[in-house]
Amino acid sequence: MKLSQRYSQSLINQINVTNLVDVMLSLLIIFIIVAPVIQQGINVRLPAASAQKISVTKSIIVSISARGNYYLDNRHYQFPQLTERLQEISKKNPEVSIIVKADKDVTYAKVIKVLDAAREAGILKVGLATRKE
């Protein structure tokens, strides 16, 4: 009789997923922590670009000095004024292009700010000035 009482309890026929959820969350946390480290650890050597001449008839030149000053056609502007001036130029001539001449010591962020300002102004043709070595 004792044997039949032991088996008289109902059997659990469901899978306990709590442990699976714990393992999956642990793996997710590990991947979230490790993924940025893997991406930052890659050394990248950028390729050299061949210089091509472009027509400057409809181009405006934005220069960024080593001190981070912005110049549009050799005239000094603060960044908000430069953005407004780019919008005015774009409204007058929608086909205008821009050439960005930045000093080699200028931070990348300043160049990106100029590119973003040009894009917001509607200037889609952009060139970056380089020199021959």
C-alpha positions in Angstrom: 0.0 0.0 0.0 2.8 2.4 0.7 4.0 2.0 -2.8 0.6 3.0 -4.3 0.4 6.1 -2.0 3.8 7.3 -3.3 2.6 7.3 -6.9 -0.8 8.6 -6.1 0.6 12.2 -6.0 0.1 14.0 -9.3 3.0 14.2 -11.6 4.3 17.6 -12.7 4.2 17.6 -16.5 5.4 21.2 -17.0 8.9 22.5 -17.6 10.2 24.8 -15.0 11.5 27.8 -17.1 12.7 29.9 -14.2 16.2 28.4 -14.5 16.2 29.0 -18.3 15.2 32.6 -17.9 18.0 33.1 -15.3 20.6 31.6 -17.7 19.3 33.7 -20.7 19.4 36.9 -18.7 22.9 36.2 -17.4 24.1 35.6 -21.0 22.4 38.8 -22.2 24.1 40.8 -19.5 27.5 39.2 -20.4 27.0 40.1 -24.1 25.9 43.7 -23.3 29.1 44.2 -21.2 31.5 42.4 -23.6 30.2 43.8 -27.0 31.6 47.4 -26.6 34.9 46.1 -25.5 35.3 43.9 -28.6 34.4 46.8 -30.9 36.8 49.3 -29.2 39.8 46.9 -29.3 40.1 46.9 -33.1 43.0 49.0 -34.5 42.1 50.7 -37.7 44.4 52.1 -40.2 42.5 54.4 -42.6 43.4 54.1 -46.3 44.9 57.0 -48.2 42.6 58.7 -50.6 43.6 59.8 -54.1 43.1 63.6 -54.5 40.6 64.6 -57.2 40.1 68.1 -58.4 36.6 69.4 -58.1 35.1 72.5 -59.6 35.0 75.4 -57.2 32.7 77.6 -59.3 29.6 76.9 -57.2 31.5 75.9 -54.0 31.9 77.8 -50.8 34.8 77.2 -48.5 34.5 76.8 -44.8 37.8 76.8 -42.9 38.4 75.7 -39.4 41.6 77.1 -37.9 43.9 75.3 -35.4 42.3 77.3 -32.6 38.8 76.1 -33.6 37.6 79.4 -35.3 35.2 79.1 -38.2 35.7 81.0 -41.4 33.4 81.3 -44.4 35.2 82.6 -47.5 37.9 84.1 -45.2 35.5 85.9 -42.9 35.3 84.9 -39.2 32.0 83.6 -37.9 30.8 82.2 -34.6 29.2 78.8 -35.1 25.5 79.9 -34.8 26.2 82.7 -37.3 27.9 80.3 -39.6 24.8 78.0 -39.5 22.5 80.9 -40.4 24.8 82.0 -43.2 24.9 78.5 -44.7 21.1 78.4 -44.7 20.9 81.8 -46.5 23.4 80.6 -49.1 21.5 77.4 -49.6 18.2 79.2 -50.1 19.8 81.5 -52.8 21.5 78.7 -54.6 20.3 75.1 -53.9 23.0 73.6 -56.1 25.8 75.0 -54.0 28.5 72.7 -52.6 30.8 73.2 -49.6 34.5 72.5 -49.2 35.6 72.0 -45.6 39.3 73.0 -45.0 40.2 72.0 -41.4 43.6 72.3 -39.8 45.1 68.9 -39.0 45.0 69.6 -35.2 41.3 70.4 -35.2 39.2 67.9 -33.4 36.9 65.6 -35.4 33.9 66.9 -33.6 34.3 70.4 -35.0 34.4 69.1 -38.6 31.3 67.0 -37.9 29.5 70.1 -36.6 30.2 71.9 -39.8 29.0 68.9 -41.9 25.8 68.7 -39.8 25.2 72.4 -40.2 25.6 72.1 -44.0 23.2 69.1 -44.1 20.6 71.0 -42.1 21.0 73.9 -44.4 20.2 71.6 -47.4 23.7 71.5 -48.8 24.3 67.9 -49.8 27.4 68.2 -51.9 30.4 68.2 -49.5 34.1 68.0 -50.0 37.0 67.7 -47.6 40.1 69.6 -48.6 43.4 67.7 -48.2 47.0 68.2 -49.4 49.3 66.1 -51.4 52.2 64.5 -49.5 
